[in-house]
Amino acid sequence: MGHQAVELDEIVLGRVREICERFDGVDEGALQDRPLFRVRRRRFAIFNGLTSPSRSRWDLSGRSLHFLADPAELQALRHEGRFFESPHHGTRGWMALRIDGPEAVDWVEIAELLESAHRLVARRRT
């Protein structure tokens, strides 16, 4: 991967971090060398970069944000061409969105998706 891929991964991850840091109780960890965001031990978002280590389950996702989808929105997201089931528990409500670059996405929409995902895990008791 070239310098541009590393730089774009860092920019996009930085934007995702900025959004997640606004939510109460968020902690950043890692899953298979990918940044993940959680409340207590409950994950709600994972970032997969083009420069993330190669793993067969993640390789086809490209630069993407994986998130726990609101069950009420799941069907709509599945039918929307930009979203796909995440290799991280896609059968359990996790969806993903490719992010080709920071200008190629609607950051307001991403903030809303992340806020919804955060709410789903924050309200659960461990």
C-alpha positions as CSV (number, residue, x, y, z in Angstrom):
1,M,0.0,0.0,0.0
2,G,1.2,3.5,-0.8
3,H,1.6,6.5,1.3
4,Q,-1.8,7.9,0.0
5,A,-3.7,4.8,1.4
6,V,-2.0,5.2,4.8
7,E,-2.9,8.9,4.9
8,L,-6.5,8.3,3.8
9,D,-6.9,5.5,6.4
10,E,-5.6,7.9,9.1
11,I,-7.9,10.7,8.0
12,V,-11.0,8.6,7.9
13,L,-10.2,6.8,11.2
14,G,-9.6,10.3,12.7
15,R,-13.1,11.4,11.7
16,V,-14.7,8.2,13.1
17,R,-12.8,8.7,16.4
18,E,-13.9,12.3,16.6
19,I,-17.5,11.2,16.3
20,C,-17.2,8.3,18.8
21,E,-15.4,10.4,21.4
22,R,-18.6,12.5,21.7
23,F,-20.5,9.5,23.1
24,D,-20.6,8.6,26.8
25,G,-18.5,5.7,28.0
26,V,-16.7,5.0,24.8
27,D,-13.5,3.1,24.8
28,E,-11.3,2.2,21.8
29,G,-9.8,-1.2,21.5
30,A,-8.8,-3.5,18.7
31,L,-10.1,-6.6,17.0
32,Q,-7.8,-8.4,14.6
33,D,-5.6,-5.3,14.5
34,R,-8.6,-3.1,13.6
35,P,-9.7,-0.2,15.7
36,L,-13.0,-0.9,17.5
37,F,-15.2,1.3,19.5
38,R,-17.2,-0.1,22.5
39,V,-19.1,0.7,25.7
40,R,-17.8,-1.5,28.4
41,R,-17.2,-4.7,26.5
42,R,-20.0,-4.2,24.0
43,R,-18.7,-3.3,20.5
44,F,-20.6,-1.0,18.3
45,A,-18.2,0.0,15.5
46,I,-15.0,-1.3,13.8
47,F,-12.9,0.5,11.2
48,N,-11.2,-1.6,8.5
49,G,-8.5,0.3,6.5
50,L,-6.8,-0.5,3.3
51,T,-3.6,-0.7,5.3
52,S,-5.1,-3.1,7.9
53,P,-3.4,-6.5,8.1
54,S,-4.7,-8.9,5.6
55,R,-7.3,-11.4,6.9
56,S,-9.6,-13.4,4.6
57,R,-12.7,-12.4,6.4
58,W,-12.0,-8.6,6.1
59,D,-10.1,-8.4,2.8
60,L,-13.1,-7.9,0.6
61,S,-14.5,-5.0,2.7
62,G,-11.9,-2.4,1.6
63,R,-11.8,0.8,3.6
64,S,-15.0,0.5,5.5
65,L,-16.9,1.3,8.7
66,H,-18.6,-1.7,10.3
67,F,-21.4,-0.9,12.8
68,L,-24.2,-2.5,14.8
69,A,-27.4,-1.4,13.0
70,D,-30.6,-0.5,14.6
71,P,-33.0,-3.4,14.1
72,A,-35.6,-1.0,12.8
73,E,-33.3,0.1,10.0
74,L,-31.7,-3.2,9.1
75,Q,-34.0,-4.1,6.2
76,A,-33.6,-0.6,4.7
77,L,-29.8,-0.7,5.0
78,R,-29.7,-4.2,3.4
79,H,-31.7,-3.0,0.4
80,E,-29.6,0.2,0.0
81,G,-26.7,-0.5,-2.4
82,R,-24.1,1.3,-0.4
83,F,-24.3,-1.0,2.6
84,F,-23.5,-4.7,3.0
85,E,-23.4,-7.3,5.8
86,S,-20.3,-7.0,7.8
87,P,-18.0,-10.0,8.0
88,H,-18.1,-9.2,11.8
89,H,-21.5,-10.8,12.8
90,G,-23.4,-9.6,9.7
91,T,-26.0,-12.2,10.5
92,R,-26.5,-10.6,13.9
93,G,-27.2,-7.1,12.7
94,W,-23.8,-5.7,11.8
95,M,-23.6,-3.7,8.6
96,A,-20.8,-2.0,6.7
97,L,-20.3,1.0,4.5
98,R,-17.3,1.4,2.2
99,I,-15.5,4.7,2.6
100,D,-13.3,5.5,-0.4
101,G,-12.2,8.8,1.0
102,P,-13.2,11.4,3.5
103,E,-15.0,13.5,0.8
104,A,-16.8,10.5,-0.6
105,V,-19.2,10.0,2.3
106,D,-21.9,11.9,4.2
107,W,-20.3,12.4,7.7
108,V,-23.7,13.5,9.1
109,E,-25.1,10.1,8.1
110,I,-22.1,8.3,9.6
111,A,-22.5,10.2,12.8
112,E,-26.2,9.2,12.9
113,L,-25.3,5.6,12.3
114,L,-22.6,5.6,15.0
115,E,-24.9,7.3,17.5
116,S,-27.6,4.8,16.9
117,A,-25.1,1.9,17.2
118,H,-23.8,3.5,20.4
119,R,-27.3,3.8,21.9
120,L,-27.9,0.1,21.2
121,V,-25.0,-1.0,23.3
122,A,-25.0,1.8,25.9
123,R,-28.5,1.0,27.1
124,R,-27.8,-2.7,27.6
125,R,-26.6,-3.9,30.9
126,T,-23.5,-6.1,31.2
